[in-house]
Amino acid sequence: MDVHVRLDGQRDLSGQIYRQLRTAIHDGLLRPGDPLPPTRELGRRLDVARNTVGVAYERLVAEGYAEGRVGSGTFVCTTGLPTPGATTATDTTGSGLRPRALWAGLSPWADPETTGATTAAHDFRVGLPDARLFPYSAWRPLIARELRLSATAAAGYGDPAGHAGLRAALARHIGLSRGVRTGPDDVLVTNGTQQALDLIGRVLLEPGDRVAVEEPGYPPARLPFLAQGAEVTGVPVDAEGLLVDAIPPDTRAVYVTPAHQFPLGMPMSLRRRTALLRWARRHGAAVIEDDYDSEFRFGGRPVETLQSLDRDGYVIYVGSLSKVMLPSLRVGFLVAPAPLRAALRTAKYTADWHTAVPTQAALARFVDDGLLARHIRRMQHVYATRYQTVTRALTDHFGGLAELVPSAAGLHVTTFTRGRLADPKALADRAGRVRASGVAVHTLAEVAANRSARPGFVFGFGSIGAPDIEGGLHRVLGAPEDKD
């Protein structure tokens, strides 16, 4: 690669070249074994004599920073160099620039989805599909085809609202699988659910507006609203879902996970969903419906979406392919009422213009060719087996320690702990010990926005095979007779 060297004036030119290259080596910008530019080339770029560059290289070689190879050129030494330690403008603590005060209280959620790969023998992380079972053999030709087309077609930017084929495919998919009433024009493709929430906040909220969220609830959902200056208020949930009567009357938007409440798992009852829609109409507030993993249902009747029940245009439906396919794809979408479409499209353009076009085009083919539906059917059977294994083991073997929260969908189940694990400190200590022993698991407080949530564990079963589940639960909860 090109090496940036800046010459000031006409004095000590060799010394200036030497010092800047030495600094680049110290900072790790030039790594061991990297080639230095040929003296003739660097001299031409800097408009100096070739010998001037050669003198600088000779000093680097003499001091052990570089080595000459006959017939090949000059390279950074592979041994004996100091440990890189860059000093840049970002290290300067005396800068007068400071972030807004609210950012001091915001930080990325240290949750299972952001902790990366794990080598745990028993992986109970929440919200992760089994990447080992993704149909890579079908996906690779699709993405390769789109990359080839990108190389031959006229280069250009994509539509901020999303690839037309993907929007149409998603509209059909969620219309058939979830009963969402939508067409391609209603769909806007985003970089995951998180960007969808950010765009909604940009379009709907003024600083100081109130947003109601479930308590306990999904922590990352709060962040975009807080960053936009909104007041975020937690509203309790019970066995039927969000307590509609507890929503503050000045609320501008309500964020809910009605099909599979995060993290507890119960669906919102029809009575409560109807009450929420009436409340939204009465107060002129938006309802943001996050339908994050409802494709996987293991019992009971499918839960109708709020969007399909809404006849007045107050529900914004948010979906994601992270749980169905791969989190690393970062493709989500939203379905908004007509008055919001133009503003949301502009907000998407303002944020990042558009989501990667080759990925969108490949996804459109993946959906249209029936590959997504086939993958969901296959994984439905896999996850159903794991769901039955984990719920049966918790009920049959750990009833004295764990109270299972009823749930029939998604990729995790939640338990309230009792007995010796009812104390929050004892629970946290236990979680720390089992993690140190090679079990990836999170307490309810760790995956809920309300850190004082009732003591419990959340067991994800997307990444753990059925044969490993019972042994992992024994390591987390201990045998019933174990006094811990």
C-alpha positions in Angstrom: 0.0 0.0 0.0 1.0 3.6 -0.4 2.9 5.1 2.6 2.1 8.7 3.4 5.2 10.9 3.9 5.0 14.6 4.2 8.1 16.8 3.5 8.4 20.3 5.0 10.7 22.6 3.2 14.0 21.5 1.7 16.2 20.8 4.7 17.0 17.3 6.1 14.8 15.5 3.6 16.3 12.1 4.3 15.8 12.7 8.0 12.2 13.6 7.6 11.5 10.4 5.5 13.4 8.3 8.0 11.5 9.6 11.1 8.1 9.3 9.5 8.7 5.7 8.4 10.2 4.8 11.8 7.0 6.3 13.5 4.8 4.2 11.2 6.7 1.1 12.2 6.5 2.0 15.9 2.7 2.5 15.6 2.2 -0.8 13.9 1.0 0.9 10.6 3.9 -0.8 8.9 3.9 -4.4 10.1 6.8 -6.9 10.3 7.5 -8.1 6.8 5.7 -5.3 5.0 7.6 -3.9 2.0 8.7 -0.3 1.9 8.1 1.5 -1.4 10.9 1.2 -4.0 13.3 4.1 -3.6 12.7 5.2 -7.2 8.9 5.2 -6.7 8.9 7.0 -3.4 11.4 9.6 -4.7 9.2 10.3 -7.7 6.1 10.7 -5.5 8.0 13.1 -3.1 9.8 14.9 -6.0 13.2 14.1 -4.4 16.3 12.3 -5.6 16.3 8.5 -5.4 19.4 8.7 -3.3 17.6 10.9 -0.7 15.2 8.0 -0.1 18.0 5.5 -0.1 19.8 7.4 2.7 16.6 7.2 4.9 16.3 3.4 4.2 20.0 2.9 5.1 19.3 4.5 8.5 16.3 2.2 9.1 18.4 -0.8 8.2 21.3 0.3 10.4 19.0 0.7 13.4 17.2 -2.6 12.9 13.9 -1.3 11.7 14.3 -2.7 8.1 16.2 -5.2 6.1 17.3 -5.2 2.5 16.7 -8.3 0.4 18.8 -8.6 -2.7 16.6 -8.4 -5.8 13.4 -7.9 -3.8 13.7 -4.5 -2.0 13.5 -3.2 1.5 11.2 -4.7 4.1 10.2 -4.0 7.7 12.2 -6.4 10.0 10.3 -9.4 11.2 12.0 -9.6 14.6 13.3 -7.3 17.3 10.8 -4.5 16.8 9.2 -2.6 19.7 5.5 -3.5 20.5 3.3 -1.2 18.5 1.7 1.6 20.4 0.0 4.2 18.3 -0.2 7.7 19.4 -2.9 9.6 17.6 -5.2 12.6 18.0 -7.8 10.3 19.5 -5.4 9.8 22.5 -5.4 13.5 23.3 -7.3 14.1 26.5 -7.0 17.9 26.3 -9.4 18.2 23.4 -12.3 20.6 23.9 -14.7 18.2 22.2 -17.1 16.3 24.4 -20.1 14.1 23.6 -23.6 15.2 24.8 -24.1 14.4 28.5 -26.7 11.6 27.8 -24.1 9.4 26.1 -22.3 9.0 29.4 -25.2 6.8 30.5 -25.6 4.9 27.3 -23.6 1.9 26.3 -24.0 -1.2 24.0 -25.9 -4.0 25.7 -23.4 -6.7 26.8 -25.9 -9.4 25.7 -25.6 -12.8 24.1 -26.0 -11.3 20.6 -23.0 -9.0 20.9 -20.5 -11.2 22.7 -19.4 -13.0 19.6 -18.4 -16.7 19.3 -18.2 -18.9 22.3 -16.3 -22.0 23.0 -18.7 -23.0 25.9 -19.5 -26.7 26.2 -23.1 -25.7 26.8 -24.3 -22.6 25.0 -27.6 -21.2 26.4 -27.1 -17.7 25.0 -30.3 -15.9 24.1 -31.5 -15.0 20.6 -29.0 -17.0 18.5 -30.1 -19.3 15.8 -28.0 -22.4 15.0 -25.6 -21.1 12.4 -24.3 -24.6 11.8 -27.6 -25.5 10.2 -27.9 -22.6 7.8 -28.1 -23.7 4.2 -24.8 -22.2 3.0 -24.7 -24.4 -0.1 -27.9 -22.7 -1.3 -26.9 -19.2 -0.1 -23.4 -19.1 -1.7 -24.5 -19.3 -5.3 -27.1 -16.6 -4.8 -24.8 -14.1 -3.3 -22.0 -15.0 -5.8 -24.5 -14.4 -8.7 -25.4 -11.0 -7.3 -21.8 -10.0 -6.9 -21.1 -11.0 -10.5 -24.0 -8.9 -11.6 -22.8 -6.0 -9.6 -19.5 -6.1 -11.4 -21.1 -6.1 -14.8 -24.1 -3.8 -14.3 -23.9 -0.1 -14.3 -22.6 1.0 -10.9 -25.1 3.0 -8.8 -26.7 3.4 -5.4 -29.8 1.5 -4.3 -33.2 2.7 -3.3 -33.2 3.9 0.4 -36.5 2.0 0.9 -34.8 -1.3 -0.2 -34.4 -3.6 -3.2 -37.7 -3.8 -5.0 -37.6 -7.6 -5.3 -36.8 -8.0 -1.6 -39.6 -5.7 -0.5 -42.1 -7.7 -2.6 -40.8 -11.0 -1.3 -40.9 -9.8 2.3 -44.5 -8.5 1.8 -45.6 -11.9 0.5 -43.7 -13.8 3.2 -45.1 -11.9 6.2 -48.5 -11.7 4.6 -48.6 -15.5 4.3 -46.8 -16.5 7.5 -47.9 -13.8 9.9 -51.1 -12.3 8.4 -49.5 -8.9 8.0 -51.6 -6.7 5.7 -49.0 -5.1 3.5 -47.7 -4.6 0.0 -44.2 -3.9 -1.3 -44.7 -0.1 -1.0 -45.3 -0.4 2.7 -42.0 -2.2 3.4 -38.7 -0.5 4.2 -35.5 -2.6 4.5 -33.2 -1.7 7.3 -29.9 -2.9 8.8 -31.5 -4.9 11.5 -34.3 -4.2 14.0 -32.1 -1.6 15.7 -31.9 0.7 12.7 -35.7 0.3 12.2 -36.3 1.6 15.8 -33.8 4.4 15.2 -35.6 5.5 12.0 -39.0 5.4 13.7 -37.7 7.6 16.5 -36.2 10.1 14.0 -39.5 10.4 12.2 -42.0 10.4 15.1 -40.3 11.8 18.2 -39.4 15.3 19.4 -36.9 15.7 22.3 -38.8 15.2 25.5 -41.5 13.0 24.0 -42.3 9.9 26.0 -41.8 6.3 24.8 -43.3 3.4 26.8 -41.5 0.1 26.9 -42.1 -3.2 28.5 -40.6 -3.8 32.0 -38.8 -6.1 32.0 -38.0 -5.7 28.3 -35.4 -5.7 25.6 -32.6 -3.3 26.6 -31.3 -2.2 23.1 -34.8 -1.0 22.2 -34.4 1.9 24.6 -31.1 3.2 23.3 -32.2 4.9 20.0 -35.1 6.6 21.8 -32.9 7.8 24.6 -30.2 9.0 22.1 -32.9 11.1 20.4 -33.8 12.8 23.7 -37.0 10.9 24.4 -38.2 10.1 27.9 -38.3 6.3 28.2 -40.7 4.9 30.7 -41.0 1.2 31.7 -44.5 -0.2 31.9 -45.1 -3.5 33.9 -46.1 -6.7 32.3 -48.1 -9.6 33.7 -49.3 -13.0 32.4 -51.3 -11.3 29.6 -48.5 -8.9 28.5 -48.2 -5.1 28.8 -50.5 -3.5 31.4 -52.2 -1.0 29.1 -53.8 0.9 32.0 -50.3 1.7 33.3 -49.2 3.5 30.1 -48.7 7.3 30.9 -51.3 9.3 29.0 -48.7 11.6 27.4 -46.9 8.7 25.7 -46.1 9.3 22.0 -45.0 5.7 21.2 -45.3 2.3 22.8 -42.7 -0.5 22.0 -44.0 -4.0 22.6 -43.1 -7.7 21.8 -46.6 -9.1 21.7 -46.0 -12.5 20.1 -43.2 -13.6 22.5 -42.6 -11.1 25.2 -38.9 -10.4 25.7 -37.5 -11.8 28.0 -40.4 -13.6 29.8 -41.9 -15.3 26.8 -45.7 -15.1 27.2 -47.8 -13.8 24.3 -50.0 -10.7 24.8 -53.6 -11.8 25.2 -56.2 -10.8 22.6 -58.0 -8.8 25.3 -54.8 -6.9 26.0 -53.9 -6.4 22.4 -57.4 -5.0 21.7 -57.1 -2.6 24.6 -53.7 -1.4 23.4 -55.0 -0.6 20.0 -58.0 1.3 21.5 -55.5 3.2 23.8 -53.3 4.1 20.8 -56.3 5.4 18.8 -57.6 7.4 21.8 -54.2 9.0 22.4 -53.0 9.3 18.8 -49.8 7.3 19.7 -47.8 4.9 17.7 -47.5 1.2 18.6 -44.2 -0.3 17.6 -44.6 -4.1 17.2 -41.4 -6.1 17.3 -42.1 -9.5 15.9 -38.6 -10.8 16.5 -38.8 -14.6 16.5 -42.5 -15.7 16.2 -41.7 -17.9 13.2 -40.9 -20.7 15.6 -44.1 -21.8 17.5 -44.3 -25.0 19.5 -47.8 -25.1 20.7 -51.1 -23.3 20.9 -52.7 -21.2 18.2 -50.7 -18.6 16.2 -50.9 -15.2 17.8 -52.3 -12.6 15.5 -50.1 -9.6 14.9 -51.2 -6.2 16.2 -50.7 -4.9 12.7 -53.3 -7.3 11.3 -55.8 -6.2 14.0 -55.1 -2.5 13.5 -57.7 -0.8 11.3 -56.7 2.8 12.1 -53.1 3.0 11.1 -51.3 3.3 14.4 -49.1 0.1 14.3 -45.6 0.0 12.9 -44.6 -3.6 12.4 -40.8 -4.4 12.8 -39.3 -7.7 11.7 -35.9 -9.2 11.3 -34.2 -12.1 9.6 -31.5 -12.4 12.3 -33.3 -15.2 14.2 -34.5 -17.0 11.1 -31.2 -16.9 9.1 -28.0 -15.4 10.5 -27.5 -12.4 12.8 -24.4 -11.3 10.8 -26.6 -10.6 7.8 -28.1 -7.5 9.6 -31.2 -7.3 7.5 -34.4 -6.2 9.1 -37.5 -4.4 7.8 -40.5 -2.3 8.9 -44.0 -1.9 7.7 -45.4 1.5 8.3 -48.7 3.3 7.7 -48.8 5.3 4.5 -48.4 8.8 6.1 -45.0 7.8 7.4 -43.5 6.1 4.3 -41.9 9.2 2.7 -40.4 10.4 5.9 -39.0 7.0 6.8 -37.5 6.6 3.3 -35.8 10.0 3.7 -34.6 9.1 7.2 -33.1 5.9 5.9 -31.3 7.9 3.1 -30.0 10.3 5.8 -28.7 7.5 8.0 -26.8 5.4 5.5 -28.5 5.7 2.1 -29.3 2.0 1.7 -28.7 -1.5 2.9 -26.2 -3.5 0.8 -27.8 -4.2 -2.5 -26.2 -7.6 -3.4 -27.3 -9.0 0.0 -30.8 -7.7 -0.6 -31.0 -9.2 -4.1 -29.8 -12.5 -2.9 -32.3 -12.6 -0.1 -35.1 -11.8 -2.6 -34.1 -14.9 -4.6 -33.8 -16.9 -1.4 -37.3 -16.0 -0.4 -38.9 -16.3 -3.9 -37.3 -19.7 -4.6 -38.9 -21.1 -1.4 -35.5 -21.6 0.3 -36.5 -19.4 3.3 -39.8 -21.3 3.9 -37.9 -24.6 3.6 -35.3 -23.5 6.1 -37.9 -22.3 8.6 -39.8 -25.6 8.3 -36.6 -27.6 8.9 -35.5 -25.4 11.9 -39.0 -25.6 13.3 -38.6 -29.3 13.9 -35.0 -28.8 15.2 -36.0 -26.1 17.7 -39.2 -27.9 18.7 -37.1 -30.9 19.9 -34.8 -28.6 21.8 -37.8 -26.7 23.3 -39.4 -29.9 24.5 -36.1 -31.1 25.9 -35.4 -28.0 27.9 -39.0 -27.5 29.2 -39.3 -31.2 30.2 -36.0 -31.2 32.0 -36.8 -28.0 33.9 -40.2 -29.3 34.9 -39.2 -32.9 35.7 -35.8 -32.4 37.4 -35.6 -28.8 38.6 -39.1 -27.9 39.8 -37.9 -27.1 43.3 -35.4 -24.6 41.9 -37.0 -23.2 38.7 -40.5 -22.0 38.0 -40.9 -22.1 34.2 -42.6 -19.1 32.7 -45.2 -20.4 30.1 -44.1 -19.9 26.6 -44.7 -21.6 23.3 -42.6 -19.7 20.8 -39.2 -18.3 20.0 -35.7 -19.5 20.9 -35.5 -19.2 24.6 -37.4 -19.9 27.8 -37.3 -18.1 31.1 -37.4 -19.5 34.6 -37.9 -17.7 38.0 -35.6 -19.3 40.5 -36.6 -20.3 44.0 -35.1 -22.1 47.0 -31.4 -21.5 47.4 -31.3 -19.5 44.2 -34.1 -17.1 45.1 -31.6 -14.6 46.5 -30.3 -12.3 43.7 -26.7 -12.4 45.1 -26.7 -16.2 45.3 -28.0 -16.4 41.8 -25.4 -14.0 40.4 -22.6 -15.9 42.2 -23.9 -19.2 40.8 -24.1 -17.7 37.3 -20.5 -16.5 37.5 -19.3 -19.9 38.6 -21.0 -21.9 35.9 -19.8 -19.5 33.2 -16.3 -20.0 34.5 -16.8 -23.7 34.1 -17.7 -23.5 30.4 -21.5 -22.9 30.4 -22.8 -19.7 28.6 -25.9 -18.6 30.4 -27.5 -15.4 31.4 -29.6 -14.4 34.4 -32.9 -12.7 33.8 -31.5 -9.4 35.2 -28.7 -9.5 32.6 -31.0 -9.7 29.6 -33.7 -7.3 30.9 -33.7 -3.5 30.9 -34.9 -3.7 34.5 -31.7 -4.8 36.4 -33.8 -5.4 39.5 -35.9 -8.0 37.7 -37.1 -11.0 39.6 -34.3 -13.6 40.1 -34.2 -16.1 37.3 -32.4 -17.6 34.3 -33.1 -17.2 30.6 -32.1 -20.3 28.6 -31.6 -19.9 24.9 -31.7 -23.2 22.9 -30.9 -22.0 19.5 -27.2 -22.7 19.7 -27.2 -25.9 21.9 -27.9 -29.4 20.6 -30.7 -31.4 22.3 -28.3 -34.0 23.7 -26.3 -31.3 25.6 -29.3 -29.5 27.1 -30.0 -31.6 30.2 -26.3 -31.9 31.2 -26.0 -28.1 30.8 -29.1 -27.5 33.0 -27.6 -29.7 35.7 -24.4 -27.6 35.6 -26.4 -24.4 35.9 -28.9 -25.4 38.5 -27.2 -28.3 40.2 -29.0 -31.5 41.2 -32.1 -30.9 43.3 -30.4 -32.4 46.3 -27.2 -30.3 45.8 -26.9 -27.8 48.6 -24.5 -25.7 46.4 
